[in-house]
Amino acid sequence: MNYQEINIRPEIKKAILEMGFSDMTEIQEKAIPVLLEGKEVIAKAPTGTGKTCAFGVPMVERIDPAKERVQGVVLCPTRELCLQITEELSKLGKFIEGFRVVAVYGGQAMSTQITALKKGAQIIVATPGRLIDHMRRRNVAIDKTEMIVLDEADEMLDMGFYQDVRWILDRVPQSKQMSMFSATISREVMDIGWLYQLDPVELVVEPVAESKPRITQYCIRVTGRERLNLLIDLLKREEYRRSMVFCNTKYGTVSLESQLTKAGIRARCLNGDMEQAARNRIMNAYRENQFDVLVATDVAARGIDVEEVDAAFNYEIPNENEYYLHRIGRTGRAGREGVSFVFYSDAERARLKTILRYSGNSYHPITVREDGSFAEAEF
């Protein structure tokens, strides 16, 4: 289905064209008409399938810009995702006069957010804890909110926000339209649905070939110093325009950034010890191609959505199976092809096999010849 075929205001259609979209993804085609009818939704869809526009287009369509009160709320688990959603919704409402979206999240000064809230906004995108802080200080009221969305609901509830989410939902009108978008439907997600939704329409987008990211996965056995040298060789030889490298610790990201920089590779690191302002500067520079390699921990990278990442490197094997899926999911987005590498030692072979079985994706054990070409290897 094409965006020009649905009944939404022309300003939104103009914005969508400017964003470079024409045909809807599967989740957008399923969710947008249902949400426009005013029905509630609980949607299960893989990461990278266009969920933000799936709930964003109906939310922006229903906003009355003449009213400065909060009409829509989007809750999400991380500040990075909060900023990403805010940017996307702002683009959708770009040509609607008087339309405003405000992001509230931990790590930014309260005073900055209070100033933005006082100017009025129709949509608030927030992490649960910071929204509660503003509500308790009477900086924002959501008692007349007409729409509320829980994005990455499973991750948000699994991160310990269950009671915070319930606290917020208890303070919005019962007549509100509530929707949840999630990669998996956990018990906590089901509980929230039973408690706060009325006959929601259940939507499922399976990671079938048409929607599953096309990622070629390579597994390379390494020993000692080979790990760093191999990474440097691959980055230089393949000349990826934009890539991400994942480490398990904050110290690891700082150390690897330094080593890559000494090798002449434009790299920056991202970890949880950084101030939010610094993290924002690094992500903006990454999106603008001011450097080529982003070295990050799993927590710092959670919620990041940057298109056209050519390759994802598992410099260290992740501690959790799900982290592996999030890592390789940074590439191969929006219908593009991607590539991922995972480095492992002999001692890590069994652990890696468990992760690969969990991912359910095909993979290629390889060695790298002296001339730089890949050769099949035993695993």
Backbone hydrogen bonds, N-H to C=O, Kabsch-Sander energy under -0.5 kcal/mol:
donor,donor_aa,acceptor,acceptor_aa,energy
3,Y,22,S,-2.7
5,E,2,N,-1.9
6,I,3,Y,-1.1
8,I,6,I,-1.5
12,I,9,R,-1.1
13,K,9,R,-1.5
14,K,10,P,-2.4
15,A,11,E,-1.8
16,I,12,I,-2.7
17,L,13,K,-2.1
18,E,14,K,-2.0
19,M,15,A,-1.8
20,G,17,L,-1.2
21,F,16,I,-2.2
22,S,23,D,-0.5
24,M,1,M,-2.9
29,E,25,T,-2.6
30,K,26,E,-1.8
31,A,27,I,-2.6
32,I,28,Q,-2.1
34,V,30,K,-0.6
35,L,31,A,-2.7
36,L,32,I,-2.5
37,E,33,P,-1.2
38,G,35,L,-1.6
39,K,34,V,-1.7
41,V,178,M,-0.7
42,I,201,V,-2.1
43,A,180,M,-3.3
44,K,203,L,-2.8
45,A,43,A,-0.6
45,A,182,S,-2.1
49,T,46,P,-0.9
54,A,50,G,-1.3
55,F,51,K,-1.7
56,G,52,T,-2.6
57,V,53,C,-2.1
59,M,55,F,-1.6
60,V,56,G,-2.8
61,E,57,V,-2.3
62,R,58,P,-1.7
63,I,59,M,-0.6
63,I,60,V,-0.8
67,K,64,D,-1.9
68,E,66,A,-0.6
70,V,141,A,-0.5
71,Q,122,Q,-2.7
72,G,122,Q,-2.2
73,V,147,M,-2.0
74,V,124,I,-2.7
75,L,149,V,-3.1
76,C,126,A,-2.1
82,C,78,T,-2.1
83,L,79,R,-2.5
84,Q,80,E,-2.1
85,I,81,L,-2.8
86,T,82,C,-2.2
87,E,83,L,-2.2
88,E,84,Q,-2.0
89,L,85,I,-2.8
90,S,86,T,-2.3
91,K,87,E,-1.8
92,L,88,E,-1.9
93,G,89,L,-1.9
94,K,91,K,-1.2
96,I,93,G,-1.7
97,E,95,F,-0.7
99,F,96,I,-1.8
102,V,123,I,-2.2
104,V,125,V,-2.5
108,Q,105,Y,-1.0
113,Q,109,A,-1.4
114,I,110,M,-2.8
115,T,111,S,-2.2
116,A,112,T,-1.6
117,L,113,Q,-2.6
118,K,114,I,-2.3
119,K,115,T,-0.9
119,K,116,A,-0.5
120,G,117,L,-1.6
121,A,68,E,-1.3
122,Q,100,R,-1.7
123,I,100,R,-1.5
124,I,72,G,-2.3
125,V,102,V,-2.5
126,A,74,V,-3.0
126,A,124,I,-0.5
127,T,104,V,-1.6
131,L,127,T,-2.1
132,I,128,P,-2.2
133,D,129,G,-1.8
134,H,130,R,-2.1
135,M,131,L,-2.5
136,R,132,I,-2.7
137,R,133,D,-1.5
138,R,135,M,-1.2
139,N,134,H,-3.0
140,V,134,H,-0.8
145,T,142,I,-1.5
146,E,71,Q,-1.9
147,M,71,Q,-1.6
148,I,177,Q,-2.6
149,V,73,V,-2.6
150,L,179,S,-2.4
151,D,75,L,-2.8
151,D,149,V,-0.7
152,E,181,F,-0.7
153,A,150,L,-0.5
153,A,181,F,-2.2
156,M,152,E,-2.5
157,L,153,A,-2.6
158,D,154,D,-2.0
159,M,155,E,-1.3
160,G,157,L,-1.1
161,F,156,M,-1.4
162,Y,157,L,-0.6
165,V,161,F,-3.1
166,R,162,Y,-2.1
167,W,163,Q,-2.3
168,I,164,D,-2.0
169,L,165,V,-2.7
170,D,166,R,-2.1
171,R,168,I,-1.8
172,V,169,L,-1.1
176,K,173,P,-1.7
177,Q,146,E,-3.1
178,M,176,K,-0.7
179,S,148,I,-2.1
180,M,41,V,-2.3
181,F,150,L,-2.8
182,S,43,A,-2.4
186,S,184,T,-0.9
190,M,186,S,-2.2
191,D,187,R,-2.5
192,I,188,E,-2.2
193,G,189,V,-2.2
194,W,190,M,-2.6
195,L,191,D,-2.1
196,Y,192,I,-2.3
197,Q,193,G,-2.1
199,D,197,Q,-0.6
201,V,40,E,-3.3
202,E,200,P,-0.5
203,L,42,I,-2.1
203,L,201,V,-0.5
205,V,44,K,-2.8
206,E,204,V,-0.6
208,V,206,E,-2.5
211,S,208,V,-0.9
212,K,208,V,-3.2
214,R,336,R,-0.7
215,I,213,P,-1.2
216,T,338,G,-2.4
217,Q,215,I,-0.6
218,Y,216,T,-0.5
218,Y,340,S,-2.8
219,C,364,H,-2.1
220,I,342,V,-2.5
221,R,366,I,-0.6
222,V,344,Y,-2.8
226,E,223,T,-2.3
227,R,224,G,-1.5
229,N,225,R,-1.9
230,L,226,E,-3.1
231,L,227,R,-2.0
232,I,228,L,-2.5
233,D,229,N,-2.6
234,L,230,L,-2.7
235,L,231,L,-2.6
236,K,232,I,-2.3
237,R,233,D,-2.9
238,E,234,L,-2.5
239,E,235,L,-1.0
243,S,292,D,-2.5
244,M,311,A,-2.2
245,V,294,L,-2.8
246,F,313,F,-3.0
247,C,296,A,-2.1
253,T,249,T,-1.4
254,V,250,K,-1.8
255,S,251,Y,-2.6
256,L,252,G,-2.4
257,E,253,T,-2.3
258,S,254,V,-1.9
259,Q,255,S,-2.1
260,L,256,L,-2.7
261,T,257,E,-2.4
262,K,258,S,-2.1
263,A,259,Q,-1.1
264,G,261,T,-1.8
265,I,260,L,-2.4
267,A,265,I,-1.1
268,R,293,V,-2.2
270,L,295,V,-2.5
274,M,271,N,-1.6
276,Q,107,G,-0.5
279,R,275,E,-2.1
280,N,276,Q,-2.7
281,R,277,A,-2.0
282,I,278,A,-2.2
283,M,279,R,-2.4
284,N,280,N,-2.5
285,A,281,R,-2.2
286,Y,282,I,-2.3
287,R,283,M,-2.5
288,E,284,N,-1.7
289,N,286,Y,-1.6
290,Q,285,A,-2.9
292,D,266,R,-1.5
293,V,266,R,-2.2
294,L,243,S,-2.2
295,V,268,R,-2.9
295,V,293,V,-0.6
296,A,245,V,-2.6
296,A,294,L,-0.6
297,T,270,L,-1.3
301,A,297,T,-1.7
302,R,298,D,-0.8
302,R,299,V,-0.7
304,I,301,A,-2.0
307,E,305,D,-0.5
310,D,242,R,-2.5
310,D,308,E,-0.7
311,A,242,R,-1.0
312,A,339,V,-1.9
313,F,244,M,-3.0
314,N,341,F,-3.4
315,Y,246,F,-0.9
315,Y,313,F,-1.2
316,E,246,F,-1.3
324,Y,320,E,-0.9
324,Y,321,N,-0.9
325,L,321,N,-1.0
326,H,322,E,-2.1
327,R,323,Y,-2.5
328,I,324,Y,-2.5
329,G,325,L,-1.6
330,R,327,R,-1.8
331,T,328,I,-1.4
332,G,309,V,-0.7
334,A,48,G,-0.7
336,R,333,R,-1.9
338,G,214,R,-3.0
339,V,310,D,-1.1
340,S,216,T,-2.7
341,F,312,A,-2.4
342,V,218,Y,-2.1
343,F,314,N,-2.2
344,Y,220,I,-2.1
348,E,345,S,-1.0
349,R,346,D,-1.1
352,L,348,E,-2.5
353,K,349,R,-2.2
354,T,350,A,-1.7
355,I,351,R,-1.9
356,L,352,L,-2.7
357,R,353,K,-2.2
358,Y,354,T,-2.0
359,S,355,I,-2.2
360,G,356,L,-1.5
361,N,356,L,-0.6
364,H,217,Q,-2.5
366,I,219,C,-2.8
367,T,375,A,-2.6
369,R,367,T,-0.6
369,R,373,S,-2.9
372,G,369,R,-1.8
375,A,367,T,-2.5
377,A,365,P,-2.1
